Amino acid sequence: MLYPAIEPYEHGLLDVGDGHEIYWETCGNPDGKPALVVHGGPGSGCSTNLRRYFDPAKYRVVLVDQRGCGRSTPHAGAPVADLSANTTDHLVADFELLRTRLGIEKWLLFGGSWGSVLSLTYALRHTDRVSEMVLMGLATDRFLEIEMLIRGLGAYFPEGFAKFREGVPESERDGDLSAAYNRLLLDPDPVVHNKAAKDWCTWEDAMLPGVPPHDVFEDPAYRLCFARLVTHYFSNRAFLPDGEILRNLGKLAGIPAVLAQGVLDTSNLVGTPWLLHHGWPGSELVMLADIGHSTSDAPMQDVLVGATDRFAR
């Protein structure tokens, strides 16, 4: 069960350079155990529900809207967006700048999906700054995993994929669909980029079995921001060398971790949970039946809250 809803006791905008300011907030106990929430997407921003996975009496919870999304500025859902200073290196550096500004020595990392990729990347680069990790909807930087989401699931959801593929010019339908969509999404013509955003987000919903359609996709600005950032990172293969995370997992051997995964999550098709767990000495993998790529199911929430409760002790 999630903890009751809480409000932040402090929040602000941090100037991270390149014309960007990121929104951050802290909730819970100012003297509690520090934890960083690393949201997914890329581009989803932090929801208020993410505050509720931590005991507010024991944790100092830090939430951040990554560059370009949520309450950070400039927003990638504006009519015209420049994503040149929005890369994995930038996001990791932003977390480090915020950590030092808040006077935190070490923090627990809590993230899912893209948040898993970003948490793992941060932990590999700043191992001495991470106390524990709680990850769900597991993902890494492998090209295979990205391609599974762009094209590989087409055989499982053929009707949705056919419509998705038809959203780009015919000459680009057999190439990199994320790059083709990203070009459309960055087109200054609102007719072009709004249609592309809707087509991309319709595919996002189609390829997540057992997960209700995203209500946030009804907001055109959110939809455009999300689709732009996802395709930006997908077409650039997360700005990381293929398989770098799995090759270096041994460096995380001293960091306790709980890895939670739904059995129906499509990333299981390429073995991501098993590879992460077996390459990470001391990690614990929890597989949950009848659950997909979602944290809205009670059994998944119980595992995640149980993990943060345990690490609080």
C-alpha positions as CSV (number, residue, x, y, z in Angstrom):
1,M,0.0,0.0,0.0
2,L,1.2,3.5,-0.9
3,Y,1.8,6.0,1.8
4,P,-0.7,9.0,2.1
5,A,-0.3,11.9,-0.3
6,I,2.2,14.6,0.8
7,E,3.3,18.0,-0.4
8,P,6.9,19.2,-0.8
9,Y,8.4,21.2,1.9
10,E,10.9,22.8,-0.5
11,H,11.1,23.2,-4.3
12,G,12.8,25.3,-6.9
13,L,14.3,25.7,-10.4
14,L,18.0,24.8,-10.8
15,D,20.0,26.5,-13.5
16,V,21.9,23.6,-15.2
17,G,23.3,25.6,-18.1
18,D,22.6,25.5,-21.8
19,G,19.6,27.7,-21.1
20,H,17.9,24.9,-19.1
21,E,16.4,25.0,-15.6
22,I,15.2,21.8,-14.0
23,Y,12.4,21.7,-11.5
24,W,13.1,19.9,-8.2
25,E,11.3,19.3,-5.0
26,T,11.9,17.6,-1.6
27,C,9.3,15.8,0.5
28,G,9.1,14.0,3.7
29,N,11.7,14.4,6.5
30,P,14.4,17.0,5.9
31,D,16.7,14.9,8.1
32,G,15.7,11.6,6.6
33,K,17.5,9.1,4.3
34,P,17.9,10.8,0.9
35,A,16.3,9.2,-2.1
36,L,16.2,10.4,-5.8
37,V,13.2,9.6,-7.9
38,V,14.3,9.1,-11.6
39,H,11.2,9.3,-13.7
40,G,10.6,7.4,-17.0
41,G,9.7,8.3,-20.5
42,P,12.0,9.9,-21.4
43,G,9.8,12.9,-20.9
44,S,7.1,11.8,-18.5
45,G,8.0,14.2,-15.7
46,C,7.3,13.4,-12.0
47,S,3.8,12.7,-10.8
48,T,2.6,13.4,-7.3
49,N,2.0,9.7,-6.8
50,L,5.8,9.0,-6.9
51,R,6.1,10.7,-3.5
52,R,4.0,8.0,-2.0
53,Y,6.5,5.1,-2.3
54,F,8.5,6.3,0.7
55,D,7.8,6.6,4.4
56,P,7.7,10.4,4.8
57,A,8.9,10.1,8.4
58,K,12.1,8.3,7.3
59,Y,13.0,9.6,3.9
60,R,14.0,12.9,2.3
61,V,12.6,12.3,-1.1
62,V,14.0,14.3,-4.0
63,L,11.9,14.5,-7.2
64,V,13.3,16.1,-10.5
65,D,11.6,16.8,-13.8
66,Q,14.4,16.0,-16.3
67,R,15.4,18.5,-19.0
68,G,12.6,19.6,-21.3
69,C,9.6,18.1,-19.4
70,G,7.3,18.5,-16.5
71,R,7.9,21.9,-14.8
72,S,11.4,22.3,-16.2
73,T,12.2,24.9,-18.8
74,P,12.3,25.3,-21.8
75,H,9.5,22.8,-22.4
76,A,9.9,20.3,-25.3
77,G,6.1,20.6,-25.8
78,A,6.5,24.2,-27.0
79,P,5.7,24.8,-30.7
80,V,9.4,24.9,-31.5
81,A,12.0,23.0,-29.4
82,D,15.8,22.6,-29.4
83,L,16.9,19.3,-28.0
84,S,20.6,19.7,-28.7
85,A,21.5,20.0,-25.0
86,N,19.3,17.2,-23.9
87,T,21.4,14.0,-23.7
88,T,22.0,11.2,-21.1
89,D,25.3,12.9,-20.2
90,H,23.4,16.2,-19.5
91,L,20.8,14.4,-17.3
92,V,23.4,12.6,-15.3
93,A,25.4,15.8,-14.7
94,D,22.1,17.6,-13.7
95,F,21.6,15.0,-11.0
96,E,25.1,15.5,-9.7
97,L,24.7,19.2,-9.6
98,L,21.5,19.0,-7.7
99,R,23.0,16.5,-5.2
100,T,25.8,18.9,-4.4
101,R,23.4,21.9,-4.2
102,L,21.2,20.0,-1.7
103,G,24.2,18.8,0.4
104,I,23.5,15.1,-0.1
105,E,26.4,12.7,0.2
106,K,24.6,9.5,-0.9
107,W,21.1,8.7,-2.1
108,L,18.9,5.8,-2.9
109,L,17.9,5.7,-6.6
110,F,14.2,4.8,-7.4
111,G,13.3,4.5,-11.1
112,G,11.5,2.6,-13.7
113,S,11.6,2.0,-17.5
114,W,13.7,4.8,-18.9
115,G,14.3,5.7,-15.2
116,S,16.0,2.3,-14.9
117,V,18.4,3.1,-17.8
118,L,19.2,6.6,-16.3
119,S,19.6,5.3,-12.8
120,L,21.9,2.5,-13.9
121,T,24.0,5.0,-15.9
122,Y,24.3,7.4,-13.0
123,A,25.2,4.6,-10.6
124,L,28.0,3.3,-12.9
125,R,29.5,6.8,-13.2
126,H,29.0,7.8,-9.5
127,T,29.0,4.5,-7.7
128,D,30.2,6.1,-4.4
129,R,27.1,8.4,-4.4
130,V,24.5,5.6,-4.5
131,S,23.4,3.8,-1.3
132,E,20.8,1.4,-2.7
133,M,18.6,1.1,-5.8
134,V,15.0,0.1,-6.4
135,L,14.1,-0.4,-10.1
136,M,11.0,-1.6,-11.9
137,G,9.9,-2.0,-15.5
138,L,13.5,-3.0,-16.2
139,A,15.4,-1.6,-19.1
140,T,19.0,-1.0,-20.2
141,D,20.8,0.7,-23.1
142,R,20.8,-2.2,-25.5
143,F,19.9,-1.3,-29.1
144,L,17.9,-4.6,-29.1
145,E,15.6,-3.3,-26.4
146,I,15.0,0.0,-28.1
147,E,14.3,-1.7,-31.5
148,M,11.9,-4.0,-29.7
149,L,9.8,-1.0,-28.7
150,I,10.0,0.7,-32.1
151,R,9.5,-2.2,-34.5
152,G,9.9,-5.6,-32.8
153,L,6.5,-5.6,-31.1
154,G,4.8,-5.1,-34.5
155,A,4.3,-8.8,-34.8
156,Y,2.5,-9.0,-31.5
157,F,0.2,-5.9,-32.2
158,P,0.0,-5.9,-36.0
159,E,-3.0,-3.6,-36.3
160,G,-1.6,-0.9,-34.1
161,F,1.8,-1.3,-35.7
162,A,0.4,-0.9,-39.2
163,K,-1.2,2.4,-38.2
164,F,2.0,3.5,-36.5
165,R,4.1,2.7,-39.6
166,E,1.7,4.6,-41.9
167,G,2.4,7.8,-39.8
168,V,5.7,8.4,-41.6
169,P,6.4,8.9,-45.3
170,E,6.4,5.7,-47.3
171,S,10.1,6.0,-48.2
172,E,10.9,5.9,-44.4
173,R,8.7,3.0,-43.3
174,D,11.4,0.4,-43.6
175,G,14.1,2.5,-41.8
176,D,14.5,3.9,-38.3
177,L,10.9,4.8,-37.4
178,S,12.0,6.7,-34.3
179,A,14.2,9.0,-36.4
180,A,11.4,9.5,-39.0
181,Y,9.0,10.4,-36.2
182,N,11.5,12.7,-34.6
183,R,11.9,14.7,-37.8
184,L,8.1,15.1,-38.0
185,L,7.8,16.0,-34.3
186,L,10.4,18.8,-34.7
187,D,8.7,20.2,-37.8
188,P,7.6,23.8,-36.9
189,D,4.2,23.2,-38.6
190,P,1.7,22.4,-35.8
191,V,-0.4,20.2,-38.1
192,V,2.6,18.0,-38.8
193,H,4.1,17.7,-35.3
194,N,0.7,17.4,-33.5
195,K,-0.4,14.5,-35.8
196,A,3.0,12.8,-35.3
197,A,2.7,13.1,-31.5
198,K,-0.8,11.6,-31.6
199,D,0.4,8.7,-33.8
200,W,3.4,8.0,-31.6
201,C,1.5,8.0,-28.4
202,T,-1.3,5.8,-29.9
203,W,1.5,3.2,-30.5
204,E,2.8,3.6,-27.0
205,D,-0.6,2.7,-25.7
206,A,-1.1,-0.2,-28.2
207,M,2.1,-2.0,-27.2
208,L,1.5,-2.0,-23.4
209,P,-0.9,-5.0,-22.8
210,G,-2.9,-4.8,-19.5
211,V,-2.1,-1.1,-19.0
212,P,-4.9,1.4,-19.3
213,P,-4.4,4.2,-21.9
214,H,-2.4,7.1,-20.6
215,D,-4.8,9.9,-19.5
216,V,-1.9,12.3,-19.8
217,F,-1.8,11.7,-23.6
218,E,-5.0,13.7,-23.8
219,D,-3.0,16.9,-23.2
220,P,-1.5,18.0,-26.6
221,A,1.5,19.8,-25.0
222,Y,2.3,16.7,-22.8
223,R,1.8,14.4,-25.8
224,L,4.2,16.5,-28.0
225,C,6.8,16.8,-25.2
226,F,6.7,13.1,-24.5
227,A,6.9,12.0,-28.1
228,R,9.7,14.4,-29.0
229,L,11.9,13.3,-26.1
230,V,11.2,9.6,-26.5
231,T,12.1,9.7,-30.2
232,H,15.1,11.9,-29.6
233,Y,16.5,9.4,-27.2
234,F,15.4,6.3,-29.2
235,S,16.8,7.6,-32.5
236,N,20.1,8.4,-30.7
237,R,20.1,5.0,-29.0
238,A,20.0,6.7,-25.5
239,F,23.3,8.4,-26.3
240,L,25.1,5.3,-24.9
241,P,27.3,2.6,-26.4
242,D,25.3,-0.6,-27.1
243,G,25.3,-2.9,-24.0
244,E,27.5,-0.7,-21.9
245,I,25.4,-1.1,-18.8
246,L,25.4,-4.9,-18.8
247,R,29.1,-5.0,-19.5
248,N,29.9,-3.0,-16.4
249,L,27.4,-4.3,-13.9
250,G,30.1,-5.8,-11.8
251,K,30.9,-2.2,-10.6
252,L,27.6,-2.2,-8.8
253,A,28.4,-5.3,-6.6
254,G,28.5,-3.2,-3.4
255,I,25.1,-1.5,-4.0
256,P,22.0,-3.5,-2.7
257,A,19.1,-3.5,-5.2
258,V,15.6,-4.7,-5.6
259,L,14.6,-5.3,-9.2
260,A,10.8,-5.6,-9.7
261,Q,9.3,-6.9,-13.0
262,G,5.9,-7.9,-14.3
263,V,5.8,-11.3,-16.0
264,L,3.8,-9.7,-18.8
265,D,6.2,-6.8,-19.3
266,T,7.4,-6.9,-23.0
267,S,11.1,-6.4,-22.0
268,N,11.1,-10.0,-20.8
269,L,11.1,-11.0,-24.5
270,V,14.8,-10.0,-24.7
271,G,15.8,-11.2,-21.3
272,T,16.5,-7.9,-19.6
273,P,15.5,-8.8,-16.0
274,W,17.5,-12.0,-16.0
275,L,20.6,-10.4,-17.5
276,L,20.5,-7.5,-15.0
277,H,20.0,-9.8,-12.0
278,H,22.6,-12.4,-12.9
279,G,25.2,-9.7,-13.8
280,W,24.7,-7.8,-10.6
281,P,26.0,-9.5,-7.5
282,G,23.7,-9.0,-4.5
283,S,20.7,-7.8,-6.5
284,E,17.3,-9.3,-5.8
285,L,14.8,-10.0,-8.7
286,V,11.1,-10.1,-7.9
287,M,8.9,-11.4,-10.8
288,L,5.2,-10.6,-10.5
289,A,2.5,-12.7,-12.3
290,D,-0.3,-11.1,-14.3
291,I,1.4,-7.7,-14.3
292,G,2.9,-5.8,-17.3
293,H,4.8,-2.5,-17.6
294,S,3.0,-0.7,-14.9
295,T,3.2,0.3,-11.3
296,S,-0.5,0.8,-10.8
297,D,-1.1,-2.8,-9.7
298,A,-1.2,-3.3,-5.9
299,P,1.3,-6.3,-5.9
300,M,3.9,-4.2,-7.7
301,Q,3.3,-1.2,-5.3
302,D,3.6,-3.5,-2.3
303,V,7.0,-4.8,-3.6
304,L,8.3,-1.3,-4.2
305,V,7.1,0.1,-0.9
306,G,8.5,-3.0,0.9
307,A,11.9,-2.3,-0.7
308,T,12.0,1.3,0.4
309,D,10.8,0.4,3.9
310,R,13.6,-2.2,4.2
311,F,16.3,0.1,3.0
312,A,15.1,2.8,5.3
313,R,16.1,0.5,8.2
